[in-house]
Amino acid sequence: MESEGFDKQSIALPTNQNDLLDQITQANSHVVVVLQNGSVVEMPWANQVDGIVETYLAGEAVGESTWDILLGKVNPAGKLSESFPLRLVDNPTALTFNTDHDNETYHEGLFVGYRYYVELLPLS
């Protein structure tokens, strides 16, 4: 669950959502996942789907614009302003994630932010 009033406890989706996606991909091999969220989420099923469309919290016109993407009327090409780890443990801040609510310590040294991800191989 996301809100402006608190930090998320995890980047994992609720178990029932991942379970439902597993059932869908077992029943149909042609699946595109549409995410509507405010920050990164773990996607353990990323290699089981044909595509992922990230809409973030796009507002009231998100339905029509997403429909245009899924129907091929527009090309959703672009660059994201953030990196998506496959799992929280793939993030260099995982060991200190949400541990001290009063202070933020950057233990990753020179690899703060995008610099860490530049060294990783892209998702195939």
Residue frames as qw, qx, qy, qz and C-alpha x, y, z in Angstrom:
[[0.000, 0.889, 0.457, 0.000, 0.00, 0.00, 0.00],
 [0.443, 0.181, 0.014, 0.878, 1.26, 3.48, -0.85],
 [0.153, -0.906, -0.394, 0.021, 0.50, 6.87, 0.59],
 [0.280, 0.724, -0.174, 0.605, 2.02, 10.31, 0.95],
 [0.515, -0.749, 0.130, -0.395, 1.69, 9.97, 4.71],
 [0.725, -0.497, 0.476, 0.009, 4.17, 7.15, 5.32],
 [0.175, 0.549, -0.764, -0.292, 6.97, 5.09, 3.78],
 [0.893, 0.063, -0.331, -0.298, 6.24, 1.66, 2.38],
 [0.705, -0.517, 0.479, -0.080, 7.45, -1.25, 4.48],
 [0.633, -0.078, 0.698, 0.326, 8.49, -3.24, 1.40],
 [0.272, 0.434, -0.421, -0.749, 8.70, -2.96, -2.38],
 [0.080, 0.099, 0.979, 0.160, 6.94, -6.32, -2.74],
 [0.491, -0.202, -0.353, -0.770, 3.44, -6.46, -4.15],
 [0.682, -0.221, 0.452, -0.531, 0.81, -8.13, -1.96],
 [0.299, -0.180, 0.932, 0.099, 1.11, -11.93, -2.12],
 [0.557, 0.473, 0.642, -0.232, -2.40, -12.33, -3.53],
 [0.432, 0.805, -0.126, -0.387, -1.48, -10.11, -6.51],
 [0.041, 0.554, -0.799, -0.229, 1.63, -12.16, -7.31],
 [0.421, 0.070, 0.897, -0.114, -0.38, -15.39, -6.87],
 [0.574, 0.644, 0.355, -0.359, -3.07, -14.13, -9.24],
 [0.329, 0.766, -0.425, -0.353, -0.45, -13.23, -11.83],
 [0.194, -0.318, 0.923, 0.096, 1.06, -16.72, -11.54],
 [0.521, 0.347, 0.751, -0.209, -2.37, -18.23, -12.21],
 [0.494, 0.773, 0.056, -0.394, -2.95, -15.94, -15.19],
 [0.184, 0.681, -0.644, -0.294, 0.42, -16.75, -16.78],
 [0.341, -0.098, 0.935, 0.000, -0.22, -20.47, -16.33],
 [0.529, 0.534, 0.613, -0.241, -3.55, -20.13, -18.15],
 [0.526, 0.837, 0.140, 0.045, -2.31, -17.80, -20.91],
 [0.747, -0.134, 0.126, 0.639, 1.21, -17.40, -22.26],
 [0.279, 0.472, 0.222, 0.806, 0.53, -13.94, -23.76],
 [0.375, -0.794, -0.434, 0.202, 0.29, -11.54, -20.82],
 [0.282, 0.499, -0.104, 0.813, 1.07, -7.83, -20.52],
 [0.415, -0.571, -0.555, 0.440, 1.08, -6.41, -16.99],
 [0.054, 0.730, 0.109, 0.672, -0.07, -2.82, -16.47],
 [0.475, -0.304, -0.528, 0.635, 1.32, -1.34, -13.26],
 [0.113, -0.781, -0.176, -0.588, -0.38, 1.63, -11.63],
 [0.717, -0.509, -0.299, 0.372, 1.74, 2.56, -8.64],
 [0.048, -0.997, 0.047, -0.049, 3.73, 5.41, -7.17],
 [0.177, -0.759, 0.625, 0.052, 7.15, 3.82, -6.80],
 [0.391, 0.371, -0.825, -0.171, 9.18, 0.77, -7.74],
 [0.856, -0.202, 0.277, -0.388, 7.85, -2.71, -6.98],
 [0.335, -0.314, 0.873, 0.163, 9.43, -6.15, -7.04],
 [0.748, 0.366, -0.164, -0.529, 8.46, -8.07, -10.16],
 [0.479, -0.324, 0.815, 0.045, 9.41, -11.74, -9.59],
 [0.674, 0.427, 0.601, -0.053, 7.22, -12.61, -12.59],
 [0.175, 0.768, -0.232, -0.571, 8.93, -10.20, -15.04],
 [0.001, -0.361, 0.831, 0.424, 10.37, -13.02, -17.18],
 [0.285, 0.286, 0.912, -0.065, 6.97, -14.78, -17.35],
 [0.344, 0.768, 0.405, -0.357, 5.14, -11.96, -19.14],
 [0.610, 0.494, 0.358, 0.505, 5.41, -10.50, -22.64],
 [0.221, 0.540, 0.014, 0.812, 5.48, -6.90, -21.46],
 [0.336, -0.573, -0.525, 0.532, 5.19, -4.48, -18.59],
 [0.099, 0.669, 0.230, 0.700, 3.57, -1.05, -18.95],
 [0.359, -0.355, -0.497, 0.706, 4.31, 1.33, -16.08],
 [0.003, 0.741, 0.423, 0.521, 1.64, 4.03, -15.79],
 [0.198, 0.064, -0.476, 0.854, 2.54, 5.33, -12.33],
 [0.061, 0.605, 0.655, -0.448, -0.29, 7.44, -10.87],
 [0.251, 0.139, 0.460, 0.840, -1.21, 9.13, -14.14],
 [0.254, 0.227, 0.211, -0.916, -4.61, 10.53, -13.21],
 [0.627, 0.362, 0.476, -0.500, -8.05, 10.31, -14.76],
 [0.633, 0.615, -0.267, -0.386, -6.90, 9.93, -18.41],
 [0.244, -0.476, 0.841, 0.078, -4.71, 6.91, -17.68],
 [0.688, 0.214, 0.674, -0.163, -7.32, 4.44, -18.92],
 [0.641, 0.743, 0.105, -0.161, -7.60, 5.87, -22.42],
 [0.183, 0.813, -0.546, -0.089, -3.85, 6.39, -22.83],
 [0.440, -0.316, 0.840, -0.039, -3.10, 2.86, -21.58],
 [0.740, 0.420, 0.496, -0.172, -5.69, 1.47, -23.99],
 [0.499, 0.831, -0.191, -0.156, -3.93, 3.30, -26.85],
 [0.097, -0.639, 0.762, 0.032, -0.62, 1.71, -25.83],
 [0.574, -0.052, 0.808, -0.123, -2.08, -1.80, -25.58],
 [0.702, 0.586, 0.376, -0.152, -3.81, -1.46, -28.97],
 [0.653, 0.012, 0.378, 0.656, -0.60, -0.24, -30.61],
 [0.236, 0.905, 0.310, 0.171, -1.95, 3.21, -31.48],
 [0.011, -0.935, 0.308, -0.174, 1.03, 4.88, -29.79],
 [0.749, 0.228, -0.498, 0.372, 4.57, 3.80, -29.00],
 [0.593, -0.797, -0.111, -0.031, 5.25, 3.88, -25.25],
 [0.740, 0.239, -0.211, 0.593, 8.98, 4.48, -25.83],
 [0.167, -0.892, 0.122, -0.402, 10.80, 6.60, -23.31],
 [0.486, 0.239, -0.661, 0.519, 13.21, 6.53, -20.43],
 [0.597, -0.684, -0.419, -0.021, 12.31, 6.08, -16.80],
 [0.002, 0.813, -0.305, 0.496, 13.65, 8.45, -14.18],
 [0.570, -0.532, 0.551, -0.297, 14.31, 5.60, -11.76],
 [0.341, 0.315, -0.878, -0.115, 15.77, 2.10, -11.76],
 [0.851, -0.233, -0.007, -0.471, 13.69, -0.96, -10.93],
 [0.100, -0.409, 0.900, -0.117, 15.50, -3.67, -8.94],
 [0.564, -0.096, -0.749, -0.334, 14.12, -7.17, -9.43],
 [0.662, -0.518, -0.529, 0.116, 14.11, -7.69, -5.66],
 [0.311, -0.942, 0.062, -0.111, 14.79, -5.45, -2.69],
 [0.769, -0.461, 0.290, 0.334, 18.06, -7.34, -2.06],
 [0.665, 0.412, 0.280, 0.557, 19.26, -6.18, -5.51],
 [0.017, 0.925, 0.049, 0.376, 19.29, -2.63, -4.16],
 [0.515, 0.291, -0.511, 0.624, 22.45, -1.47, -2.34],
 [0.247, -0.400, 0.329, -0.819, 20.31, 0.14, 0.37],
 [0.724, -0.255, -0.555, -0.320, 18.46, -3.09, 1.20],
 [0.574, -0.124, -0.663, 0.465, 20.32, -3.70, 4.46],
 [0.121, -0.190, -0.404, 0.887, 19.28, -0.33, 5.87],
 [0.228, -0.352, -0.530, -0.738, 15.89, 0.04, 4.16],
 [0.542, -0.572, -0.261, -0.557, 13.31, 1.48, 6.55],
 [0.695, -0.193, -0.583, 0.373, 15.39, 0.76, 9.68],
 [0.304, -0.357, -0.341, 0.815, 15.85, 4.24, 11.14],
 [0.149, 0.787, 0.561, 0.209, 12.95, 6.63, 10.68],
 [0.217, -0.926, -0.086, 0.296, 14.83, 9.65, 12.07],
 [0.175, -0.722, 0.498, 0.447, 18.13, 9.43, 10.17],
 [0.871, 0.488, 0.031, -0.048, 19.20, 8.40, 6.69],
 [0.443, -0.620, 0.561, 0.323, 22.66, 6.89, 6.28],
 [0.725, 0.612, -0.221, -0.225, 24.16, 6.33, 2.82],
 [0.711, -0.429, 0.543, 0.124, 26.23, 3.17, 3.27],
 [0.839, 0.424, 0.301, 0.162, 26.62, 2.59, -0.48],
 [0.490, -0.460, 0.268, 0.691, 29.45, 5.16, -0.71],
 [0.009, 0.354, -0.454, -0.817, 30.25, 6.16, -4.31],
 [0.047, -0.193, -0.887, -0.416, 27.45, 3.95, -5.62],
 [0.232, 0.443, 0.512, -0.698, 24.61, 6.19, -4.41],
 [0.525, 0.579, 0.084, -0.618, 21.71, 6.25, -6.86],
 [0.818, 0.530, -0.070, -0.212, 22.20, 5.34, -10.52],
 [0.145, 0.714, -0.685, -0.013, 25.96, 4.67, -10.22],
 [0.520, -0.201, 0.808, -0.187, 25.28, 1.25, -8.67],
 [0.760, 0.412, 0.445, -0.234, 22.93, 0.21, -11.47],
 [0.430, 0.776, -0.378, -0.263, 25.34, 1.28, -14.24],
 [0.073, -0.504, 0.860, 0.010, 27.52, -1.68, -13.24],
 [0.606, 0.100, 0.741, -0.271, 24.69, -4.25, -13.53],
 [0.069, 0.058, 0.813, 0.576, 23.66, -6.16, -16.62],
 [0.484, 0.018, -0.039, -0.874, 20.22, -5.20, -17.96],
 [0.645, 0.127, 0.666, -0.353, 17.22, -7.49, -17.61],
 [0.026, 0.181, -0.781, -0.598, 16.99, -9.70, -20.68]]
